Amino acid sequence: MSKPENESLTGLLSSFALGPSWARDAAEPQKQSAKKDRKYEERPPRGDTDNRERRDFKGRRDDRGKSRFQRDEFRREPVVIPAAGVKVTIIPDQEAIRLIGKEVQQVARVYPLYDVAKIIIAERSRCRAIIEIDEKQAPLLHGKLDDSLFVTRDEAVRHLWNSELRQSFVEEETIEVDPPSGSFQTIARCGISGEILGPPNFHAYQTQLRRVHRERFASMPFEAYAAKVRTERSEEAVNAWLESMKKKTRWRIKGDADDAWVENQSDAERALAARHFDDAFETLRKIEIPATLSTQLLSPSLALSLKLAGMHARENPACLLQAICRAVEAERMPIFKRKGKLYTGPARPNPLPKDAVLAERPGIMVEWIRANTPAKLAGLWQAVLPEGGNAPPAEYAADLFWLLHQGHILLFTNDTLIVQEVIEKPAPTGTEPSDKPKRKKKKSKNKGDIPNAADETGDHTAPEKTESAQEDSQAVEQDAHTAEIMPETTNSSPNPTAEVDEPPSL
């Protein structure tokens, strides 16, 4: 075996730490010293200029791993929280309910209101929002001209100036003026947007600097924004600034005299807010707005509250059921319940007795549906189609459409057909309440108890509730809960309280 092979074998065996423990412990300090020697050998000398070039300054890094210079390049967005004391309720748009009702009448199908709620909340254009504010908070500010909505006056004033509303009250024009004269060697430029601010020695430099900060970077501290301003010492930058100063914009409230022009934008904003704020906004505490209203017409806190309310409605469509019931009732559509669930359809279920006399074609369809439970629409057409036919006969389709609109047959969204049968109430079983043995009343043994005025014996202990009484109370509570959700309908029917038999496939 060659020497290199012996060396490789020795290294392989040493990795398994063979030998007694005292030998391994003695060899461990030697290994550590050898590692330190190699570490010092690999370290470059301090005078190595190549390594210094590779270790150029790249900026200190924060806990998130991003350099401080890279982090400052992005604008810091303000932290927005939901508006205090504001309640947002999502409701269906009445036009969307009208279109759904039209579709229900055309297809003659029965739709669960829970599915209707999911269809409504799937698109913002099908919803509206009711915004209310608590009495302890200041009222909301509603725009009379553009349906905007704000929480604070400052937000409303800023919108009044920056939006198209300004054109309704303020005249604006640009005039030619002489550029500033003086010796300007450097030009200050915004380090974030690149906008020219002007020479630092110009008398209007601080005003321009604060205006840009207020309009575009108000969320950033002014000191931090001013630290980002960079200066340029070039003739091209100075000439570009002088060229921009040859034009000046001035403003005047409409109807004022010619000498009322204002060249300072801050003064023009204050004049507009003082004279026409009440013409543009009104105060209120409750308003209904479209869910598609642009966020530019809302306070950031209101926009966030509206977004959170929409997310909650999408996750819990059942919260729209009460509002959907009112909207469906307004469209004269029937509402009925089936085993605790609310439904709407072309007509309220109308029970069909077993001995009812029908025409030939309706009778054939009713008998087939009763004999082929669970019945499907495709199976019905196959049963009544003539040999070789592939389309439902027109006369059978018209008769089925009549049965659906009469409420005798219900067609669900999964093509299940059922006949609304007459629900027979079960005969009462057991003894009558009068035949039950009367329970003896227990007399109070406490001397300090005051007897009931209607009970001369002094008995005031209520009898214990039986199991049947507890079940009756639970049923009453469940009916009361359903009655709160389901409104009373105005559609008349032979049996308004009839319930629908549940299809097996649903």
PLY file of the C-alpha trace (Angstrom):
ply
format ascii 1.0
element vertex 506
property float x
property float y
property float z
element edge 505
property int vertex1
property int vertex2
end_header
0.00 0.00 0.00
1.45 3.39 -0.98
2.10 6.24 1.38
-0.73 8.49 0.11
-3.16 5.63 0.56
-1.93 5.13 4.17
-2.47 8.82 4.89
-6.01 8.79 3.50
-6.86 5.65 5.44
-5.50 7.15 8.65
-7.68 10.26 8.16
-10.73 8.11 7.52
-10.22 6.05 10.66
-9.55 9.13 12.79
-13.01 10.46 11.94
-14.56 7.46 13.73
-12.58 8.35 16.97
-11.19 4.85 17.48
-9.03 3.98 20.52
-9.39 4.47 24.25
-10.96 7.60 25.69
-7.69 8.82 27.26
-6.03 8.72 23.83
-8.89 10.68 22.24
-8.77 13.29 24.98
-5.02 13.71 24.55
-5.33 14.16 20.81
-8.15 16.76 21.07
-5.95 19.73 22.14
-3.63 19.05 19.22
-6.53 19.22 16.79
-7.75 22.52 18.25
-4.28 24.09 17.98
-3.99 22.91 14.38
-7.32 24.57 13.53
-6.18 27.86 15.07
-2.97 27.76 13.06
-4.86 27.25 9.81
-7.24 30.09 10.72
-4.37 32.53 11.21
-2.74 31.37 7.99
-5.93 32.02 5.97
-6.44 35.52 7.39
-5.16 38.16 4.91
-2.57 40.68 6.08
-3.76 44.10 7.14
-1.90 45.79 4.38
-3.67 43.85 1.64
-5.22 46.53 -0.56
-7.22 44.05 -2.66
-9.21 42.94 0.37
-9.81 46.55 1.36
-11.30 47.23 -2.06
-13.59 44.22 -1.68
-14.71 45.54 1.72
-16.06 48.82 0.38
-18.62 50.60 2.50
-22.08 49.29 1.60
-24.09 50.96 4.30
-25.01 49.70 7.72
-27.81 47.21 7.84
-30.71 47.12 10.19
-32.42 44.10 11.75
-34.38 43.39 8.59
-31.28 42.99 6.43
-31.87 46.06 4.26
-29.34 48.84 4.07
-30.24 52.15 5.63
-29.82 53.96 2.33
-32.09 51.53 0.49
-34.71 51.82 3.22
-34.82 55.61 3.01
-35.46 55.53 -0.74
-39.04 54.41 -0.13
-41.69 56.76 1.14
-42.97 55.92 4.58
-46.69 55.36 4.44
-48.74 56.64 7.39
-50.22 54.11 9.77
-53.98 54.01 9.20
-56.44 52.68 11.78
-60.23 52.29 11.47
-62.24 55.40 12.23
-63.24 55.68 15.89
-66.94 55.37 16.64
-67.84 54.44 13.05
-70.05 51.46 12.21
-70.16 50.14 8.63
-72.95 47.78 7.53
-72.91 46.06 4.14
-76.31 45.71 2.47
-77.34 44.44 -0.99
-77.94 46.88 -3.79
-81.63 46.96 -4.68
-80.86 46.89 -8.39
-78.90 43.65 -7.93
-81.83 42.12 -6.06
-84.16 43.19 -8.86
-81.98 41.44 -11.45
-81.84 38.30 -9.30
-85.62 38.35 -8.95
-85.97 38.65 -12.71
-83.69 35.66 -13.16
-85.67 33.64 -10.61
-88.92 34.30 -12.46
-87.39 33.35 -15.80
-85.81 30.06 -14.72
-88.52 29.28 -12.11
-86.02 27.83 -9.65
-85.82 27.93 -5.87
-82.72 29.66 -4.49
-81.44 29.57 -0.90
-81.04 33.08 0.45
-77.62 32.08 1.75
-76.51 31.44 -1.85
-78.05 34.76 -2.85
-75.97 36.43 -0.15
-72.80 34.83 -1.53
-73.69 35.98 -5.04
-74.27 39.53 -3.80
-71.09 39.82 -1.75
-68.94 38.40 -4.57
-68.93 41.79 -6.37
-68.63 45.24 -4.79
-70.93 46.70 -7.43
-73.79 44.60 -6.01
-73.43 46.04 -2.50
-73.93 49.29 -0.68
-72.67 50.42 2.71
-74.40 52.21 5.56
-71.94 54.32 7.58
-72.94 55.57 11.01
-70.93 57.50 13.58
-71.41 57.55 17.31
-72.98 60.55 19.02
-69.82 61.07 21.06
-67.79 61.71 17.90
-67.87 64.69 15.56
-70.28 64.29 12.63
-69.13 63.14 9.22
-68.49 65.62 6.40
-70.32 64.70 3.21
-69.53 66.34 -0.12
-72.59 67.88 -1.74
-71.07 67.84 -5.24
-69.10 64.57 -5.44
-70.48 62.33 -2.61
-67.13 62.36 -0.81
-67.03 61.52 2.89
-64.45 62.59 5.46
-63.95 62.40 9.21
-61.94 65.57 9.86
-62.11 69.09 8.49
-58.45 69.05 7.44
-59.08 66.05 5.18
-62.11 67.78 3.65
-60.18 71.03 3.05
-57.31 69.15 1.41
-59.78 67.34 -0.86
-61.54 70.60 -1.69
-58.29 72.09 -3.00
-56.72 69.06 -4.68
-59.85 67.76 -6.44
-61.91 69.17 -9.27
-64.14 70.94 -6.72
-61.66 73.81 -6.74
-62.67 74.70 -10.28
-66.23 75.35 -9.09
-65.15 78.13 -6.73
-61.66 79.32 -7.76
-60.24 80.86 -10.92
-56.67 79.92 -11.84
-54.35 81.39 -14.43
-50.67 81.27 -15.37
-48.88 84.51 -16.27
-45.44 85.40 -17.66
-43.09 87.10 -15.21
-39.44 88.05 -15.12
-37.15 85.40 -13.65
-35.42 86.13 -10.33
-32.19 88.12 -10.54
-29.16 87.32 -8.48
-26.17 85.06 -8.25
-27.28 81.44 -7.98
-24.57 78.81 -7.99
-26.36 75.71 -6.64
-29.83 74.28 -7.03
-31.59 72.18 -4.38
-33.53 69.17 -5.60
-35.86 66.78 -3.73
-33.95 63.60 -3.01
-37.08 61.44 -3.34
-39.12 62.84 -6.22
-36.40 64.78 -8.04
-38.46 68.00 -8.06
-36.47 71.24 -8.29
-36.81 73.30 -5.11
-34.64 76.26 -6.07
-31.41 77.79 -4.84
-30.91 77.58 -1.06
-30.11 81.32 -0.99
-33.42 82.24 -2.71
-35.91 84.01 -0.44
-38.78 81.59 -1.28
-36.74 78.42 -0.84
-38.06 77.52 2.63
-41.66 78.12 1.51
-41.21 75.84 -1.49
-39.51 73.19 0.64
-42.34 73.10 3.19
-44.99 73.13 0.48
-43.59 70.02 -1.22
-43.24 68.29 2.15
-46.83 69.14 3.12
-48.38 68.09 -0.19
-46.38 64.96 -0.98
-44.51 63.70 2.08
-46.58 64.78 5.06
-46.17 61.36 6.72
-42.39 61.89 6.99
-40.91 64.20 9.65
-39.83 67.49 8.17
-36.27 67.15 9.50
-35.92 63.73 7.85
-37.26 65.09 4.57
-34.98 68.14 4.65
-31.99 65.85 5.20
-32.73 64.12 1.88
-32.51 67.32 -0.17
-29.46 67.27 -2.44
-27.78 70.18 -4.16
-26.44 70.38 -7.71
-23.73 72.75 -8.82
-24.23 72.98 -12.57
-25.23 75.63 -15.06
-27.88 73.37 -16.62
-29.71 72.99 -13.31
-29.66 76.74 -12.67
-30.98 77.51 -16.17
-33.77 74.92 -15.77
-34.88 76.54 -12.53
-34.79 80.05 -14.05
-36.88 78.83 -16.97
-39.51 77.40 -14.61
-39.65 80.70 -12.70
-40.70 82.62 -15.81
-44.26 81.36 -15.31
-46.29 81.94 -12.18
-49.71 80.62 -11.18
-52.16 82.76 -9.27
-55.67 82.20 -7.92
-58.80 84.21 -7.24
-62.19 83.38 -5.76
-64.82 83.57 -8.50
-66.70 86.86 -8.47
-63.94 88.87 -6.78
-62.35 91.99 -8.25
-59.25 91.98 -10.45
-57.04 93.05 -7.59
-57.96 89.97 -5.53
-55.47 87.62 -7.19
-53.40 85.59 -4.74
-49.98 84.27 -5.73
-49.34 82.29 -2.55
-50.99 78.86 -2.69
-51.40 78.57 1.09
-53.29 81.88 1.20
-55.53 80.72 -1.64
-56.32 77.46 0.20
-57.28 79.31 3.36
-59.49 81.72 1.43
-61.30 78.87 -0.31
-61.91 76.99 2.95
-63.14 80.10 4.75
-65.63 81.19 2.10
-66.91 78.03 0.39
-66.46 75.11 2.79
-70.14 75.13 3.78
-71.14 75.24 0.10
-69.19 72.06 -0.61
-69.81 69.95 2.53
-72.58 69.11 4.95
-72.56 67.37 8.33
-74.45 64.15 9.02
-74.24 61.05 11.20
-75.64 58.35 8.91
-75.35 57.88 5.17
-75.67 55.14 2.58
-72.97 55.05 -0.07
-72.06 52.68 -2.94
-69.50 50.06 -1.98
-67.58 50.99 -5.16
-66.92 54.56 -4.02
-63.34 55.53 -4.82
-60.91 55.66 -1.91
-59.90 59.15 -3.06
-63.35 60.33 -1.96
-63.02 58.80 1.53
-60.89 59.39 4.56
-58.18 56.72 4.86
-59.74 55.57 8.13
-63.20 55.26 6.53
-61.76 53.41 3.53
-60.13 50.93 5.92
-63.38 50.48 7.87
-65.25 49.82 4.62
-62.62 47.29 3.54
-62.79 45.43 6.85
-66.59 45.34 6.72
-66.46 43.86 3.20
-63.96 41.21 4.28
-66.19 40.25 7.23
-69.24 39.98 4.95
-67.38 37.75 2.49
-66.31 35.45 5.30
-69.79 35.47 6.91
-72.48 35.83 4.19
-75.18 35.04 6.76
-74.85 38.57 8.16
-76.58 39.83 4.97
-79.67 37.62 5.34
-81.77 40.17 7.21
-81.03 42.93 4.70
-81.59 40.53 1.78
-84.97 39.54 3.20
-86.07 43.17 3.27
-84.78 43.75 -0.27
-86.45 40.58 -1.60
-89.73 41.53 0.06
-89.53 44.96 -1.58
-89.42 43.21 -4.97
-92.62 41.25 -4.14
-90.77 37.96 -4.13
-91.92 35.17 -1.78
-89.80 34.03 1.15
-90.33 30.69 2.84
-88.34 28.46 5.13
-87.38 24.83 4.87
-86.01 23.21 8.00
-84.62 26.44 9.38
-83.23 27.78 6.05
-84.69 30.65 4.08
-85.52 30.32 0.38
-87.00 32.39 -2.41
-88.49 31.28 -5.69
-91.09 32.03 -8.33
-93.96 31.29 -5.90
-94.61 30.24 -2.36
-94.97 26.44 -1.97
-98.58 25.40 -2.55
-99.35 21.84 -1.36
-100.86 19.51 -3.95
-103.26 16.92 -2.50
-102.95 13.29 -3.54
-106.48 13.25 -4.97
-106.10 16.50 -6.92
-107.45 16.27 -10.47
-104.98 17.57 -13.06
-104.82 17.65 -16.82
-103.13 14.82 -18.68
-99.62 16.25 -19.10
-99.33 17.87 -15.65
-100.69 14.67 -14.10
-98.06 12.55 -15.90
-95.24 14.78 -14.66
-96.52 14.88 -11.08
-96.91 11.10 -10.94
-93.43 10.54 -12.41
-91.80 12.91 -9.89
-93.59 11.16 -7.01
-92.58 7.74 -8.26
-88.92 8.58 -8.99
-87.69 10.30 -5.86
-85.12 11.86 -5.97
-86.32 13.19 -9.31
-84.05 15.07 -11.68
-85.03 17.41 -14.51
-83.06 15.43 -17.10
-84.82 12.21 -16.06
-88.22 13.86 -16.41
-87.50 14.95 -19.97
-86.23 11.48 -20.88
-89.44 9.98 -19.53
-91.76 12.24 -21.53
-89.68 12.62 -24.70
-90.92 10.78 -27.77
-88.66 8.20 -29.31
-85.71 9.80 -31.06
-86.32 13.23 -29.55
-83.55 15.29 -27.93
-85.40 18.42 -26.78
-88.19 18.83 -24.22
-91.62 19.02 -25.81
-92.91 22.59 -25.81
-96.25 21.61 -24.35
-94.64 19.70 -21.47
-92.25 22.61 -20.78
-95.15 25.05 -20.63
-97.11 22.79 -18.24
-94.04 22.33 -15.99
-93.50 26.08 -15.99
-97.11 26.55 -14.88
-96.71 23.99 -12.06
-93.53 25.73 -10.87
-95.18 29.15 -10.80
-98.16 27.73 -8.94
-95.88 26.36 -6.25
-97.05 22.73 -6.68
-93.58 21.63 -7.87
-90.29 23.04 -6.69
-87.20 23.03 -8.91
-83.99 23.53 -6.92
-80.66 24.81 -8.20
-79.25 21.26 -8.50
-82.10 20.26 -10.91
-83.94 18.34 -8.19
-87.74 18.27 -8.53
-90.13 17.66 -5.66
-93.89 17.85 -5.33
-95.07 19.98 -2.44
-97.17 17.55 -0.47
-99.76 18.34 2.13
-98.19 18.11 5.57
-100.55 16.21 7.84
-100.34 17.04 11.50
-99.89 13.95 13.69
-102.78 13.04 15.97
-102.27 13.94 19.62
-101.09 11.02 21.72
-101.30 10.40 25.46
-103.76 11.78 27.98
-105.23 15.23 27.86
-103.81 17.88 30.17
-107.03 17.75 32.17
-106.60 14.02 32.79
-103.10 14.44 34.23
-102.90 14.11 38.02
-102.58 17.37 39.78
-99.42 17.98 41.72
-99.74 18.91 45.35
-98.45 22.29 46.33
-95.76 22.46 48.95
-96.24 24.79 51.84
-93.46 27.12 52.85
-91.81 26.15 56.11
-89.92 29.41 56.60
-91.62 31.68 59.06
-90.30 34.81 57.42
-91.79 34.05 53.99
-94.61 36.29 52.85
-97.56 34.32 51.40
-98.95 35.14 47.98
-101.89 37.48 48.01
-103.86 35.16 45.72
-102.94 32.05 47.72
-104.42 32.01 51.15
-102.42 28.91 52.09
-99.16 30.81 51.67
-97.80 28.55 48.90
-95.50 30.52 46.56
-93.17 27.77 45.33
-93.39 27.37 41.50
-93.65 23.78 40.21
-90.59 22.36 38.49
-90.55 22.53 34.67
-91.16 19.16 33.05
-89.21 17.85 30.08
-92.10 18.50 27.70
-92.37 22.09 28.89
-88.65 22.60 28.32
-88.93 21.30 24.76
-91.88 23.62 24.10
-89.92 26.64 25.35
-86.94 25.73 23.14
-89.22 25.46 20.10
-90.72 28.87 20.86
-87.25 30.42 21.10
-86.20 28.88 17.77
-89.35 30.16 16.01
-88.77 33.61 17.49
-85.18 33.62 16.19
-86.35 32.65 12.71
-89.06 35.30 12.82
-86.46 37.97 13.48
-84.62 37.09 10.25
-87.58 36.29 7.97
-89.93 39.26 7.42
-93.61 38.94 6.75
-94.38 38.68 3.05
-97.30 40.25 1.25
-97.64 37.50 -1.35
-100.90 35.67 -0.69
-101.05 31.89 -0.96
-103.46 29.10 0.06
-101.07 27.82 2.71
-98.57 30.51 3.76
-97.06 28.48 6.59
-96.33 25.34 4.58
-92.78 24.09 4.63
-90.95 22.45 1.75
-89.82 18.85 1.85
-86.07 18.75 1.64
-84.69 17.13 -1.55
-82.45 14.14 -0.78
-79.48 15.50 -2.73
-79.35 18.86 -0.93
0 1
1 2
2 3
3 4
4 5
5 6
6 7
7 8
8 9
9 10
10 11
11 12
12 13
13 14
14 15
15 16
16 17
17 18
18 19
19 20
20 21
21 22
22 23
23 24
24 25
25 26
26 27
27 28
28 29
29 30
30 31
31 32
32 33
33 34
34 35
35 36
36 37
37 38
38 39
39 40
40 41
41 42
42 43
43 44
44 45
45 46
46 47
47 48
48 49
49 50
50 51
51 52
52 53
53 54
54 55
55 56
56 57
57 58
58 59
59 60
60 61
61 62
62 63
63 64
64 65
65 66
66 67
67 68
68 69
69 70
70 71
71 72
72 73
73 74
74 75
75 76
76 77
77 78
78 79
79 80
80 81
81 82
82 83
83 84
84 85
85 86
86 87
87 88
88 89
89 90
90 91
91 92
92 93
93 94
94 95
95 96
96 97
97 98
98 99
99 100
100 101
101 102
102 103
103 104
104 105
105 106
106 107
107 108
108 109
109 110
110 111
111 112
112 113
113 114
114 115
115 116
116 117
117 118
118 119
119 120
120 121
121 122
122 123
123 124
124 125
125 126
126 127
127 128
128 129
129 130
130 131
131 132
132 133
133 134
134 135
135 136
136 137
137 138
138 139
139 140
140 141
141 142
142 143
143 144
144 145
145 146
146 147
147 148
148 149
149 150
150 151
151 152
152 153
153 154
154 155
155 156
156 157
157 158
158 159
159 160
160 161
161 162
162 163
163 164
164 165
165 166
166 167
167 168
168 169
169 170
170 171
171 172
172 173
173 174
174 175
175 176
176 177
177 178
178 179
179 180
180 181
181 182
182 183
183 184
184 185
185 186
186 187
187 188
188 189
189 190
190 191
191 192
192 193
193 194
194 195
195 196
196 197
197 198
198 199
199 200
200 201
201 202
202 203
203 204
204 205
205 206
206 207
207 208
208 209
209 210
210 211
211 212
212 213
213 214
214 215
215 216
216 217
217 218
218 219
219 220
220 221
221 222
222 223
223 224
224 225
225 226
226 227
227 228
228 229
229 230
230 231
231 232
232 233
233 234
234 235
235 236
236 237
237 238
238 239
239 240
240 241
241 242
242 243
243 244
244 245
245 246
246 247
247 248
248 249
249 250
250 251
251 252
252 253
253 254
254 255
255 256
256 257
257 258
258 259
259 260
260 261
261 262
262 263
263 264
264 265
265 266
266 267
267 268
268 269
269 270
270 271
271 272
272 273
273 274
274 275
275 276
276 277
277 278
278 279
279 280
280 281
281 282
282 283
283 284
284 285
285 286
286 287
287 288
288 289
289 290
290 291
291 292
292 293
293 294
294 295
295 296
296 297
297 298
298 299
299 300
300 301
301 302
302 303
303 304
304 305
305 306
306 307
307 308
308 309
309 310
310 311
311 312
312 313
313 314
314 315
315 316
316 317
317 318
318 319
319 320
320 321
321 322
322 323
323 324
324 325
325 326
326 327
327 328
328 329
329 330
330 331
331 332
332 333
333 334
334 335
335 336
336 337
337 338
338 339
339 340
340 341
341 342
342 343
343 344
344 345
345 346
346 347
347 348
348 349
349 350
350 351
351 352
352 353
353 354
354 355
355 356
356 357
357 358
358 359
359 360
360 361
361 362
362 363
363 364
364 365
365 366
366 367
367 368
368 369
369 370
370 371
371 372
372 373
373 374
374 375
375 376
376 377
377 378
378 379
379 380
380 381
381 382
382 383
383 384
384 385
385 386
386 387
387 388
388 389
389 390
390 391
391 392
392 393
393 394
394 395
395 396
396 397
397 398
398 399
399 400
400 401
401 402
402 403
403 404
404 405
405 406
406 407
407 408
408 409
409 410
410 411
411 412
412 413
413 414
414 415
415 416
416 417
417 418
418 419
419 420
420 421
421 422
422 423
423 424
424 425
425 426
426 427
427 428
428 429
429 430
430 431
431 432
432 433
433 434
434 435
435 436
436 437
437 438
438 439
439 440
440 441
441 442
442 443
443 444
444 445
445 446
446 447
447 448
448 449
449 450
450 451
451 452
452 453
453 454
454 455
455 456
456 457
457 458
458 459
459 460
460 461
461 462
462 463
463 464
464 465
465 466
466 467
467 468
468 469
469 470
470 471
471 472
472 473
473 474
474 475
475 476
476 477
477 478
478 479
479 480
480 481
481 482
482 483
483 484
484 485
485 486
486 487
487 488
488 489
489 490
490 491
491 492
492 493
493 494
494 495
495 496
496 497
497 498
498 499
499 500
500 501
501 502
502 503
503 504
504 505
